[in-house]
Amino acid sequence: MFSLLYASRSTLQPSEADAAVKALVSAGRSRNEKADVTGCLVFGAGRFAQILEGEQSAVEDIMRSILRDPRHTEVAILQQGEAATRRFADWTLGYAGPSLFVQRTIARPVSEALRGSKRGMADLIHVMTEFHAKQTIASSLPSA
Ligand SMILES: Cc1cc2nc3c(=O)[nH]c(=O)nc-3n(C[C@H](O)[C@H](O)[C@H](O)COP(=O)(O)O)c2cc1C
């Protein structure tokens, strides 16, 4: 199992970003599902951060497309390598954004991670797994 974390800067106009990101997430989900790739995307304060996990060749294939995507720029791969388990096994492409909460939560760890701070990177991964855990808890509650 291979896992990759990157961060980038959005080139989308703020007024169109929400709709544009939702569209790319929905297209990305079906491609990720076919490739057995899972992960999580966060968007806020003009930044994206994403974790992709799966077979190395499958992750790298999708990452090649992501790298040439004009909807963002300054794509920085922060971490990649073998991982024992998937963090987002049930998420083909979990998405959090662009609420004020997400914006405030990811802004600092993303900029610190981009400056090469290991602590920033760990915080960013932590925030993403927390989004995942909360979502899992919320979706496991019986509906009213
Ligand atoms: C921030 C960001 C994250 C993306 N994440 C994914 C993803 O997880 N899976 C995916 O298939 N495409 C994702 N895309 C879209 C790809 O860049 C690409 O448009 C799509 O996979 C189609 O590939 P192609 O242009 O090589 O045909 C993402 C794009 C951006 C800007």
Ligand as a Chemical Component Dictionary entry (heavy atoms), coordinates in Angstrom:
data_LIG
# 
_chem_comp.id                   LIG 
_chem_comp.type                 NON-POLYMER 
_chem_comp.pdbx_formal_charge   0 
_chem_comp.three_letter_code    LIG 
# 
loop_
_chem_comp_atom.comp_id 
_chem_comp_atom.atom_id 
_chem_comp_atom.alt_atom_id 
_chem_comp_atom.type_symbol 
_chem_comp_atom.charge 
_chem_comp_atom.model_Cartn_x 
_chem_comp_atom.model_Cartn_y 
_chem_comp_atom.model_Cartn_z 
_chem_comp_atom.pdbx_ordinal 
LIG C1  C1  C 0 -7.089 19.527 -6.129  1  
LIG C2  C2  C 0 -7.457 18.459 -7.108  2  
LIG C3  C3  C 0 -7.667 17.158 -6.650  3  
LIG C4  C4  C 0 -8.037 16.140 -7.545  4  
LIG N1  N1  N 0 -8.212 14.878 -7.061  5  
LIG C5  C5  C 0 -8.526 13.888 -7.942  6  
LIG C6  C6  C 0 -8.677 12.542 -7.499  7  
LIG O1  O1  O 0 -8.568 12.213 -6.328  8  
LIG N2  N2  N 0 -8.982 11.606 -8.436  9  
LIG C7  C7  C 0 -9.125 11.897 -9.748  10 
LIG O2  O2  O 0 -9.403 11.006 -10.544 11 
LIG N3  N3  N 0 -8.997 13.159 -10.189 12 
LIG C8  C8  C 0 -8.699 14.160 -9.319  13 
LIG N4  N4  N 0 -8.553 15.438 -9.790  14 
LIG C9  C9  C 0 -8.807 15.700 -11.220 15 
LIG C10 C10 C 0 -7.619 15.315 -12.067 16 
LIG O3  O3  O 0 -6.670 16.374 -11.994 17 
LIG C11 C11 C 0 -8.020 15.082 -13.543 18 
LIG O4  O4  O 0 -8.712 16.185 -14.032 19 
LIG C12 C12 C 0 -8.909 13.851 -13.729 20 
LIG O5  O5  O 0 -8.430 12.755 -13.000 21 
LIG C13 C13 C 0 -8.973 13.451 -15.215 22 
LIG O6  O6  O 0 -7.709 13.043 -15.647 23 
LIG P1  P1  P 0 -7.144 13.401 -17.099 24 
LIG O7  O7  O 0 -7.197 14.905 -17.195 25 
LIG O8  O8  O 0 -5.741 12.869 -17.131 26 
LIG O9  O9  O 0 -8.075 12.717 -18.063 27 
LIG C14 C14 C 0 -8.193 16.447 -8.920  28 
LIG C15 C15 C 0 -7.954 17.758 -9.356  29 
LIG C16 C16 C 0 -7.594 18.761 -8.477  30 
LIG C17 C17 C 0 -7.364 20.165 -8.968  31 
# 
loop_
_chem_comp_bond.comp_id 
_chem_comp_bond.atom_id_1 
_chem_comp_bond.atom_id_2 
_chem_comp_bond.value_order 
_chem_comp_bond.pdbx_ordinal 
LIG C1  C2  SING 1  
LIG C2  C3  SING 2  
LIG C2  C16 DOUB 3  
LIG C3  C4  DOUB 4  
LIG C4  N1  SING 5  
LIG C4  C14 SING 6  
LIG N1  C5  DOUB 7  
LIG C5  C6  SING 8  
LIG C5  C8  SING 9  
LIG C6  O1  DOUB 10 
LIG C6  N2  SING 11 
LIG N2  C7  SING 12 
LIG C7  O2  DOUB 13 
LIG C7  N3  SING 14 
LIG N3  C8  DOUB 15 
LIG C8  N4  SING 16 
LIG N4  C9  SING 17 
LIG N4  C14 SING 18 
LIG C9  C10 SING 19 
LIG C10 O3  SING 20 
LIG C10 C11 SING 21 
LIG C11 O4  SING 22 
LIG C11 C12 SING 23 
LIG C12 O5  SING 24 
LIG C12 C13 SING 25 
LIG C13 O6  SING 26 
LIG O6  P1  SING 27 
LIG P1  O7  DOUB 28 
LIG P1  O8  SING 29 
LIG P1  O9  SING 30 
LIG C14 C15 DOUB 31 
LIG C15 C16 SING 32 
LIG C16 C17 SING 33 
# 
